[in-house]
Amino acid sequence: MINSRKFKRAFSMVTAIFVIFIMSSLTVLIMNVTGKSVKSTTTQYQKEQAILLARSYTELTILYLIHHNRVSNNNCLEQINGVFGEPNNLYNIRVDIKYIGNSQLLPNCSKNITPTWSVTNPTGFDSAISLVIDTYISYKDFDDLTSDRNITLYRRTVQKL
């Protein structure tokens, strides 16, 4: 005859082990989902920050170019570099500027995209200068700071000056 008291203890032990296994499996699943959610939020935050920086630096570049006197300085503004953030949250910013227009209006500009026609007395479209502004924002992933790989966001803007 089987001792019912020992049988009840053994059944309780098996039930407890089974419940502990189920609870630990659920805990691992919840931690996994939480970790992926945090990584997704961090990635989205960094991308939004880079988009805002690209927009801000493009507008800053246009402001600089409006007030930059190409004739008296004897040069054209062709690149702007910047850094944003703390050492662990660093965004490197590079803005490249190219000029489009009549070469007579753009003295000493090495990054000049001139039209194929030549105009001696510019009027209308030929008297205007346009800009091609390429903005590059590069940053490291928060979750992988030891890697040498950077994420780069690129924005191109065409603006009439």
N, C-alpha and C positions, 0 to 999 in steps of 0.2 A: 504494500500500500504506500502511496506517495504521501509524504508529509506535506500537508497543505500550507503550513506556516512557512516552510522553506520555499515552496513554490510561489507564494505570494511575495516574498522578499526578492526572489530572482526576477519575477515579472515586473516588480516595481523598479528594480535596477535597470532592466532592459528598456522600460518605458522612459526612465530618466535620461539614459544615454541617447535614446532616440529623440527626445525633446531637445536636449542640448545640441545634438547634431543639426536639427531643423533650425533652431534659433541662431546658431553660428552661421549656417548657410545664408539665412536671411540677412544677418548682419553684414556678411561679406558682400552680398548683392547690393545692399543699401549704400555701403561705403564706396563701392565701385561706381554706382550711379552718381553719388555726390561728388566724387573726384572728377568725373567727366563733366559734370555740370559746372564745377568751379573752373576747370580748364577752358571750357567753352566761353564762359563769361569773361575770363581774363583775356583770351584771344580777341573777343569782340571789343573789349575795352581798348586794347592796344591798337587795333585797326581803326576804331573811331577816333582815337587820339591822333593817329597818323594822318587821317583824312582831314581833320580840323587844322593840323599843323600845315599841311600842304595848301589848304585854302588860305590860311593866314599868311604864309610866306609868299604866296602868289600875289596877294593884295599888297603886302609890304614891298615887294619888288616893283610893282606898278607905282607905288608911292615914291620909292627911291628914284625911279626912272623919270617921273614927272618933274622932280626937283633937281635932277642931275643935269648940269650944263655941259653938254658934249663939246661945245666949241671952246669955252674958256678952260676946261680941264684937259682939252686936247686928247680925250679918250672916250670910249664907250664903256659903260658898265656891262660886263659880260658874265660875271658869276658872283653869287652870294652864297656864303657858307654859314651854317649855324649849328648850334647844339642846344638841345632842350632836355631838361629833366635832371634828376639826381644820378649819381654814378651807377646805381642799380637799375635805373629806368631811363636809359639814355637814348635819345633820338638824334641821329645825325641828319642834317638837312643840307642839300646842295641844290641851288637854283642856277640853271644855265639859261642865258638870254641870247637870242638871235634876233637880228633886225631885218625887216623886210621893207624895201623901199628904194627910192632913187639914191644912188651912191653919192651924189653931190650933197645930199642932206645928211649923210652919215660919214663924216671925215674920220679917219683913223679907227674904223671899226673892223676888226678882223673877222668877226662872226656876222658877216653881212650877206644876206641873200638878196642879190640885186636882180631886177627883172632883165629880160634879154633886150628890151628896147632902151634907147637912150633919149632923154628929153632934156633940151637946153633950158626951157622956161617951164618948170613944172607947175601944173594947175590940177585941181581936183584930186583924183586918186594918186597921181604922180607926186603930189606935194605932201602926201601923208606918209607917216612912218608907222609900220605895224611891228608888233613884237611876237615872237614865239617863245613862251616861257615854259621850260621843262623843270618840274620840281620833283626831286627824289627825296623820299624820307626812308631811312633805313634804321632798323632797330632789332634787338635780340628778343627772342621769346622769353617771357618771364619764367616759364616752366623749364627752360633749358638754357640757363645762363652760361654753362660750361662749354657749350658748342661754339664754334667759330662761325657758324652759319647765321647770316642776317636775313631778315625779311625786309623787302623793299617795296614801297608804294610809289607809284609814278603818276604824275598828273601833268597834262599838257594844256596850255591855255594860249589862245591867240587874242591879242589885244591891240587896239588902235591907240597910238600915242598922240 
